Amino acid sequence: FFITEYAFMIFLSFLTAIFFLGENGFWLKQMLMISFFIFTRSAFPRMRFDWLMKMMWKNILPIVLMSLIFSTFL
């Protein structure tokens, strides 16, 4: 499972370096993004899945639905 997680980090850093950081020094920017992802992954604790689902249903989903309803009237 860890190899897919790290492969996704590499892929995401590749896309971030291409789309947001420009082409000059591409490999350096990609390595900096990978380092940033690994640092944030190791610095913050992993959240429990049940807590994330509860937060999604009680906090984020109502905000998204209100935003969707609001954007239809604009």
Backbone atoms as SQL, in Angstrom:
CREATE TABLE atoms (id INTEGER PRIMARY KEY, chain TEXT, resi INTEGER, resn TEXT, atom TEXT, x REAL, y REAL, z REAL);
INSERT INTO atoms VALUES
  (1, 'A', 1, 'PHE', 'N', 0.812, -1.196, 0.000),
  (2, 'A', 1, 'PHE', 'CA', 0.000, 0.000, 0.000),
  (3, 'A', 1, 'PHE', 'C', 0.855, 1.258, 0.000),
  (4, 'A', 2, 'PHE', 'N', 2.038, 1.165, 0.603),
  (5, 'A', 2, 'PHE', 'CA', 2.868, 2.356, 0.679),
  (6, 'A', 2, 'PHE', 'C', 3.419, 2.751, -0.680),
  (7, 'A', 3, 'ILE', 'N', 3.658, 1.781, -1.548),
  (8, 'A', 3, 'ILE', 'CA', 4.207, 2.128, -2.857),
  (9, 'A', 3, 'ILE', 'C', 3.198, 2.922, -3.681),
  (10, 'A', 4, 'THR', 'N', 1.913, 2.622, -3.546),
  (11, 'A', 4, 'THR', 'CA', 0.915, 3.412, -4.268),
  (12, 'A', 4, 'THR', 'C', 0.804, 4.811, -3.672),
  (13, 'A', 5, 'GLU', 'N', 0.964, 4.920, -2.373),
  (14, 'A', 5, 'GLU', 'CA', 0.907, 6.238, -1.738),
  (15, 'A', 5, 'GLU', 'C', 2.072, 7.102, -2.201),
  (16, 'A', 6, 'TYR', 'N', 3.263, 6.536, -2.243),
  (17, 'A', 6, 'TYR', 'CA', 4.420, 7.298, -2.701),
  (18, 'A', 6, 'TYR', 'C', 4.361, 7.551, -4.208),
  (19, 'A', 7, 'ALA', 'N', 3.828, 6.620, -4.973),
  (20, 'A', 7, 'ALA', 'CA', 3.666, 6.853, -6.408),
  (21, 'A', 7, 'ALA', 'C', 2.687, 7.992, -6.657),
  (22, 'A', 8, 'PHE', 'N', 1.625, 8.057, -5.855),
  (23, 'A', 8, 'PHE', 'CA', 0.683, 9.160, -5.988),
  (24, 'A', 8, 'PHE', 'C', 1.339, 10.482, -5.609),
  (25, 'A', 9, 'MET', 'N', 2.214, 10.483, -4.591),
  (26, 'A', 9, 'MET', 'CA', 2.939, 11.702, -4.228),
  (27, 'A', 9, 'MET', 'C', 3.831, 12.165, -5.371),
  (28, 'A', 10, 'ILE', 'N', 4.501, 11.232, -6.014),
  (29, 'A', 10, 'ILE', 'CA', 5.367, 11.580, -7.140),
  (30, 'A', 10, 'ILE', 'C', 4.539, 12.123, -8.292),
  (31, 'A', 11, 'PHE', 'N', 3.421, 11.472, -8.588),
  (32, 'A', 11, 'PHE', 'CA', 2.548, 11.929, -9.665),
  (33, 'A', 11, 'PHE', 'C', 1.980, 13.312, -9.363),
  (34, 'A', 12, 'LEU', 'N', 1.545, 13.534, -8.142),
  (35, 'A', 12, 'LEU', 'CA', 0.984, 14.826, -7.759),
  (36, 'A', 12, 'LEU', 'C', 2.051, 15.917, -7.782),
  (37, 'A', 13, 'SER', 'N', 3.251, 15.608, -7.357),
  (38, 'A', 13, 'SER', 'CA', 4.318, 16.603, -7.418),
  (39, 'A', 13, 'SER', 'C', 4.703, 16.900, -8.863),
  (40, 'A', 14, 'PHE', 'N', 4.637, 15.896, -9.727),
  (41, 'A', 14, 'PHE', 'CA', 4.881, 16.086, -11.156),
  (42, 'A', 14, 'PHE', 'C', 3.865, 17.057, -11.741),
  (43, 'A', 15, 'LEU', 'N', 2.574, 16.838, -11.452),
  (44, 'A', 15, 'LEU', 'CA', 1.532, 17.726, -11.967),
  (45, 'A', 15, 'LEU', 'C', 1.643, 19.131, -11.383),
  (46, 'A', 16, 'THR', 'N', 1.955, 19.228, -10.105),
  (47, 'A', 16, 'THR', 'CA', 2.097, 20.535, -9.470),
  (48, 'A', 16, 'THR', 'C', 3.258, 21.308, -10.070),
  (49, 'A', 17, 'ALA', 'N', 4.362, 20.626, -10.313),
  (50, 'A', 17, 'ALA', 'CA', 5.521, 21.288, -10.898),
  (51, 'A', 17, 'ALA', 'C', 5.230, 21.751, -12.318),
  (52, 'A', 18, 'ILE', 'N', 4.475, 20.990, -13.077),
  (53, 'A', 18, 'ILE', 'CA', 4.162, 21.381, -14.449),
  (54, 'A', 18, 'ILE', 'C', 3.161, 22.531, -14.486),
  (55, 'A', 19, 'PHE', 'N', 2.057, 22.392, -13.766),
  (56, 'A', 19, 'PHE', 'CA', 0.957, 23.347, -13.893),
  (57, 'A', 19, 'PHE', 'C', 1.171, 24.648, -13.120),
  (58, 'A', 20, 'PHE', 'N', 1.801, 24.593, -11.961),
  (59, 'A', 20, 'PHE', 'CA', 1.844, 25.767, -11.105),
  (60, 'A', 20, 'PHE', 'C', 3.222, 26.398, -10.950),
  (61, 'A', 21, 'LEU', 'N', 4.281, 25.660, -11.186),
  (62, 'A', 21, 'LEU', 'CA', 5.608, 26.190, -10.883),
  (63, 'A', 21, 'LEU', 'C', 6.451, 26.498, -12.110),
  (64, 'A', 22, 'GLY', 'N', 5.997, 26.187, -13.292),
  (65, 'A', 22, 'GLY', 'CA', 6.755, 26.499, -14.496),
  (66, 'A', 22, 'GLY', 'C', 7.735, 25.405, -14.873),
  (67, 'A', 23, 'GLU', 'N', 8.430, 25.636, -15.982),
  (68, 'A', 23, 'GLU', 'CA', 9.292, 24.591, -16.530),
  (69, 'A', 23, 'GLU', 'C', 10.748, 24.698, -16.115),
  (70, 'A', 24, 'ASN', 'N', 11.232, 25.868, -15.789),
  (71, 'A', 24, 'ASN', 'CA', 12.644, 26.012, -15.450),
  (72, 'A', 24, 'ASN', 'C', 12.954, 25.283, -14.147),
  (73, 'A', 25, 'GLY', 'N', 13.957, 24.427, -14.176),
  (74, 'A', 25, 'GLY', 'CA', 14.330, 23.663, -12.985),
  (75, 'A', 25, 'GLY', 'C', 13.252, 22.678, -12.571),
  (76, 'A', 26, 'PHE', 'N', 12.718, 21.959, -13.553),
  (77, 'A', 26, 'PHE', 'CA', 11.574, 21.076, -13.310),
  (78, 'A', 26, 'PHE', 'C', 11.878, 20.016, -12.264),
  (79, 'A', 27, 'TRP', 'N', 13.018, 19.330, -12.382),
  (80, 'A', 27, 'TRP', 'CA', 13.319, 18.230, -11.459),
  (81, 'A', 27, 'TRP', 'C', 13.542, 18.737, -10.043),
  (82, 'A', 28, 'LEU', 'N', 14.149, 19.917, -9.917),
  (83, 'A', 28, 'LEU', 'CA', 14.343, 20.501, -8.594),
  (84, 'A', 28, 'LEU', 'C', 12.997, 20.835, -7.956),
  (85, 'A', 29, 'LYS', 'N', 12.101, 21.415, -8.733),
  (86, 'A', 29, 'LYS', 'CA', 10.776, 21.759, -8.210),
  (87, 'A', 29, 'LYS', 'C', 9.983, 20.512, -7.851),
  (88, 'A', 30, 'GLN', 'N', 10.135, 19.471, -8.656),
  (89, 'A', 30, 'GLN', 'CA', 9.436, 18.227, -8.347),
  (90, 'A', 30, 'GLN', 'C', 9.976, 17.616, -7.057),
  (91, 'A', 31, 'MET', 'N', 11.275, 17.624, -6.872),
  (92, 'A', 31, 'MET', 'CA', 11.852, 17.089, -5.641),
  (93, 'A', 31, 'MET', 'C', 11.457, 17.929, -4.424),
  (94, 'A', 32, 'LEU', 'N', 11.356, 19.245, -4.591),
  (95, 'A', 32, 'LEU', 'CA', 10.900, 20.088, -3.488),
  (96, 'A', 32, 'LEU', 'C', 9.456, 19.777, -3.125),
  (97, 'A', 33, 'MET', 'N', 8.617, 19.537, -4.110),
  (98, 'A', 33, 'MET', 'CA', 7.219, 19.198, -3.831),
  (99, 'A', 33, 'MET', 'C', 7.117, 17.835, -3.151),
  (100, 'A', 34, 'ILE', 'N', 7.906, 16.868, -3.586),
  (101, 'A', 34, 'ILE', 'CA', 7.911, 15.553, -2.938),
  (102, 'A', 34, 'ILE', 'C', 8.366, 15.695, -1.487),
  (103, 'A', 35, 'SER', 'N', 9.402, 16.504, -1.261),
  (104, 'A', 35, 'SER', 'CA', 9.871, 16.730, 0.111),
  (105, 'A', 35, 'SER', 'C', 8.797, 17.391, 0.954),
  (106, 'A', 36, 'PHE', 'N', 8.072, 18.340, 0.367),
  (107, 'A', 36, 'PHE', 'CA', 6.990, 19.004, 1.094),
  (108, 'A', 36, 'PHE', 'C', 5.889, 18.017, 1.450),
  (109, 'A', 37, 'PHE', 'N', 5.502, 17.154, 0.504),
  (110, 'A', 37, 'PHE', 'CA', 4.457, 16.164, 0.772),
  (111, 'A', 37, 'PHE', 'C', 4.887, 15.183, 1.862),
  (112, 'A', 38, 'ILE', 'N', 6.119, 14.714, 1.798),
  (113, 'A', 38, 'ILE', 'CA', 6.601, 13.766, 2.802),
  (114, 'A', 38, 'ILE', 'C', 6.703, 14.441, 4.167),
  (115, 'A', 39, 'PHE', 'N', 7.144, 15.704, 4.187),
  (116, 'A', 39, 'PHE', 'CA', 7.231, 16.420, 5.462),
  (117, 'A', 39, 'PHE', 'C', 5.852, 16.605, 6.081),
  (118, 'A', 40, 'THR', 'N', 4.872, 17.037, 5.292),
  (119, 'A', 40, 'THR', 'CA', 3.535, 17.244, 5.856),
  (120, 'A', 40, 'THR', 'C', 2.906, 15.921, 6.265),
  (121, 'A', 41, 'ARG', 'N', 3.202, 14.852, 5.538),
  (122, 'A', 41, 'ARG', 'CA', 2.659, 13.540, 5.902),
  (123, 'A', 41, 'ARG', 'C', 3.240, 13.056, 7.227),
  (124, 'A', 42, 'SER', 'N', 4.503, 13.337, 7.462),
  (125, 'A', 42, 'SER', 'CA', 5.125, 12.860, 8.700),
  (126, 'A', 42, 'SER', 'C', 4.936, 13.826, 9.867),
  (127, 'A', 43, 'ALA', 'N', 4.688, 15.101, 9.603),
  (128, 'A', 43, 'ALA', 'CA', 4.579, 16.083, 10.682),
  (129, 'A', 43, 'ALA', 'C', 3.216, 16.071, 11.353),
  (130, 'A', 44, 'PHE', 'N', 2.176, 15.754, 10.607),
  (131, 'A', 44, 'PHE', 'CA', 0.829, 15.787, 11.160),
  (132, 'A', 44, 'PHE', 'C', 0.324, 14.374, 11.395),
  (133, 'A', 45, 'PRO', 'N', -0.434, 14.175, 12.471),
  (134, 'A', 45, 'PRO', 'CA', -0.944, 12.822, 12.741),
  (135, 'A', 45, 'PRO', 'C', -2.021, 12.418, 11.741),
  (136, 'A', 46, 'ARG', 'N', -2.149, 11.141, 11.553),
  (137, 'A', 46, 'ARG', 'CA', -3.173, 10.620, 10.652),
  (138, 'A', 46, 'ARG', 'C', -4.519, 10.647, 11.365),
  (139, 'A', 47, 'MET', 'N', -5.532, 11.147, 10.664),
  (140, 'A', 47, 'MET', 'CA', -6.861, 11.235, 11.261),
  (141, 'A', 47, 'MET', 'C', -7.601, 9.917, 11.097),
  (142, 'A', 48, 'ARG', 'N', -8.409, 9.606, 12.075),
  (143, 'A', 48, 'ARG', 'CA', -9.195, 8.379, 12.004),
  (144, 'A', 48, 'ARG', 'C', -10.266, 8.514, 10.939),
  (145, 'A', 49, 'PHE', 'N', -10.558, 7.387, 10.290),
  (146, 'A', 49, 'PHE', 'CA', -11.506, 7.389, 9.179),
  (147, 'A', 49, 'PHE', 'C', -12.914, 7.747, 9.642),
  (148, 'A', 50, 'ASP', 'N', -13.329, 7.246, 10.804),
  (149, 'A', 50, 'ASP', 'CA', -14.685, 7.552, 11.274),
  (150, 'A', 50, 'ASP', 'C', -14.836, 9.035, 11.598),
  (151, 'A', 51, 'TRP', 'N', -13.772, 9.667, 12.095),
  (152, 'A', 51, 'TRP', 'CA', -13.831, 11.095, 12.373),
  (153, 'A', 51, 'TRP', 'C', -13.924, 11.898, 11.078),
  (154, 'A', 52, 'LEU', 'N', -13.200, 11.472, 10.057),
  (155, 'A', 52, 'LEU', 'CA', -13.265, 12.158, 8.765),
  (156, 'A', 52, 'LEU', 'C', -14.646, 12.042, 8.138),
  (157, 'A', 53, 'MET', 'N', -15.261, 10.863, 8.234),
  (158, 'A', 53, 'MET', 'CA', -16.607, 10.689, 7.677),
  (159, 'A', 53, 'MET', 'C', -17.622, 11.537, 8.433),
  (160, 'A', 54, 'LYS', 'N', -17.491, 11.603, 9.745),
  (161, 'A', 54, 'LYS', 'CA', -18.405, 12.423, 10.541),
  (162, 'A', 54, 'LYS', 'C', -18.250, 13.902, 10.189),
  (163, 'A', 55, 'MET', 'N', -17.009, 14.342, 10.008),
  (164, 'A', 55, 'MET', 'CA', -16.769, 15.727, 9.632),
  (165, 'A', 55, 'MET', 'C', -17.344, 16.014, 8.248),
  (166, 'A', 56, 'MET', 'N', -17.222, 15.061, 7.335),
  (167, 'A', 56, 'MET', 'CA', -17.750, 15.249, 5.987),
  (168, 'A', 56, 'MET', 'C', -19.261, 15.410, 6.008),
  (169, 'A', 57, 'TRP', 'N', -19.963, 14.530, 6.706),
  (170, 'A', 57, 'TRP', 'CA', -21.421, 14.562, 6.707),
  (171, 'A', 57, 'TRP', 'C', -21.984, 15.744, 7.477),
  (172, 'A', 58, 'LYS', 'N', -21.316, 16.154, 8.557),
  (173, 'A', 58, 'LYS', 'CA', -21.880, 17.207, 9.408),
  (174, 'A', 58, 'LYS', 'C', -21.389, 18.605, 9.066),
  (175, 'A', 59, 'ASN', 'N', -20.219, 18.737, 8.479),
  (176, 'A', 59, 'ASN', 'CA', -19.651, 20.064, 8.241),
  (177, 'A', 59, 'ASN', 'C', -19.510, 20.398, 6.762),
  (178, 'A', 60, 'ILE', 'N', -18.826, 19.556, 6.030),
  (179, 'A', 60, 'ILE', 'CA', -18.455, 19.908, 4.666),
  (180, 'A', 60, 'ILE', 'C', -19.617, 19.743, 3.695),
  (181, 'A', 61, 'LEU', 'N', -20.371, 18.669, 3.801),
  (182, 'A', 61, 'LEU', 'CA', -21.479, 18.436, 2.876),
  (183, 'A', 61, 'LEU', 'C', -22.537, 19.531, 2.932),
  (184, 'A', 62, 'PRO', 'N', -22.978, 20.008, 4.099),
  (185, 'A', 62, 'PRO', 'CA', -23.944, 21.119, 4.097),
  (186, 'A', 62, 'PRO', 'C', -23.396, 22.397, 3.455),
  (187, 'A', 63, 'ILE', 'N', -22.115, 22.662, 3.647),
  (188, 'A', 63, 'ILE', 'CA', -21.512, 23.843, 3.024),
  (189, 'A', 63, 'ILE', 'C', -21.504, 23.699, 1.509),
  (190, 'A', 64, 'VAL', 'N', -21.162, 22.522, 1.019),
  (191, 'A', 64, 'VAL', 'CA', -21.140, 22.282, -0.422),
  (192, 'A', 64, 'VAL', 'C', -22.543, 22.378, -1.006),
  (193, 'A', 65, 'LEU', 'N', -23.520, 21.813, -0.329),
  (194, 'A', 65, 'LEU', 'CA', -24.894, 21.884, -0.829),
  (195, 'A', 65, 'LEU', 'C', -25.417, 23.315, -0.842),
  (196, 'A', 66, 'MET', 'N', -25.128, 24.083, 0.195),
  (197, 'A', 66, 'MET', 'CA', -25.546, 25.490, 0.207),
  (198, 'A', 66, 'MET', 'C', -24.848, 26.277, -0.896),
  (199, 'A', 67, 'SER', 'N', -23.592, 25.976, -1.139),
  (200, 'A', 67, 'SER', 'CA', -22.867, 26.629, -2.221),
  (201, 'A', 67, 'SER', 'C', -23.466, 26.271, -3.574),
  (202, 'A', 68, 'LEU', 'N', -23.848, 25.027, -3.746),
  (203, 'A', 68, 'LEU', 'CA', -24.476, 24.593, -4.994),
  (204, 'A', 68, 'LEU', 'C', -25.818, 25.282, -5.199),
  (205, 'A', 69, 'ILE', 'N', -26.616, 25.353, -4.164),
  (206, 'A', 69, 'ILE', 'CA', -27.915, 26.026, -4.258),
  (207, 'A', 69, 'ILE', 'C', -27.721, 27.516, -4.533),
  (208, 'A', 70, 'PHE', 'N', -26.769, 28.127, -3.858),
  (209, 'A', 70, 'PHE', 'CA', -26.498, 29.548, -4.060),
  (210, 'A', 70, 'PHE', 'C', -26.021, 29.829, -5.479),
  (211, 'A', 71, 'SER', 'N', -25.168, 28.956, -6.018),
  (212, 'A', 71, 'SER', 'CA', -24.631, 29.192, -7.361),
  (213, 'A', 71, 'SER', 'C', -25.681, 28.991, -8.447),
  (214, 'A', 72, 'THR', 'N', -26.731, 28.220, -8.194),
  (215, 'A', 72, 'THR', 'CA', -27.778, 28.063, -9.211),
  (216, 'A', 72, 'THR', 'C', -28.615, 29.326, -9.355),
  (217, 'A', 73, 'PHE', 'N', -28.699, 30.129, -8.299),
  (218, 'A', 73, 'PHE', 'CA', -29.487, 31.356, -8.363),
  (219, 'A', 73, 'PHE', 'C', -28.697, 32.541, -8.898),
  (220, 'A', 74, 'LEU', 'N', -27.407, 32.393, -9.093),
  (221, 'A', 74, 'LEU', 'CA', -26.604, 33.492, -9.642),
  (222, 'A', 74, 'LEU', 'C', -26.698, 33.552, -11.100);
